[in-house]
Amino acid sequence: MRTDIQARGFSLTEALKKHVHNRLGFTFFYSSSRVLRVRVRLSDLNGPRGGVDKCCLVEVRLEGLPVVVVEDVQSDMYTAIDRAVGRTARTVKRRLAQQGNRRHQLAARHAHLLATGQ
């Protein structure tokens, strides 16, 4: 799984970078073979003025499925990262399960057609 982390509007600290890598590694540990690339964009929308303006956008490219994109905005960057990665993980899990169900249905249909000689 390739990861790309970028910061816009502020400098990316080693602590933030490590936090993102830890969250992604923990979150996608079991599905990492199906995840081709994860891109994380961190931004501070209001700059030094503060407020609910820390944005984390996560984009996940999966093998044979559409791209998953999730964005979260919070007053704390760590919270935005945690929430965005968590929501992304749930979406990826759902998509992979749906794909597995489709494959199972197609295999069952194919087996039925073979058995009935159609």
VENJO-V542152 format. One record per backbone hydrogen bond with DSSP energy under -1.0 kcal/mol. CO is the residue of the C=O (numbers start at 0). NH is the residue of the N-H. Records with the same first field share a line. If there is no record, write none. Layout:
CO = NH / NH
This chain:
1 = 37
3 = 39
5 = 41
7 = 43
12 = 16
13 = 17
14 = 18
15 = 19
16 = 20
17 = 21
18 = 22
19 = 23
20 = 24
21 = 25
22 = 26
23 = 27
30 = 33
33 = 62
35 = 1
36 = 60
37 = 3
38 = 58
39 = 5
40 = 56
41 = 7
42 = 54
45 = 48
46 = 49
50 = 52
52 = 44
53 = 73
54 = 42
55 = 71
56 = 40
57 = 69
58 = 38
59 = 67
60 = 35 / 36
61 = 64
67 = 59
69 = 57
71 = 55
73 = 53
75 = 79
76 = 80
77 = 81
78 = 82
79 = 83
80 = 84
81 = 85
82 = 86
83 = 87
84 = 88
85 = 89
86 = 90
87 = 91
88 = 92
89 = 93
90 = 94
91 = 95
92 = 96
93 = 97
94 = 98
95 = 99
96 = 100
97 = 101
98 = 102
99 = 103
100 = 104
101 = 105
102 = 106
103 = 107
104 = 108
105 = 109
106 = 110
107 = 111
108 = 112
109 = 113
110 = 114
111 = 115
112 = 117
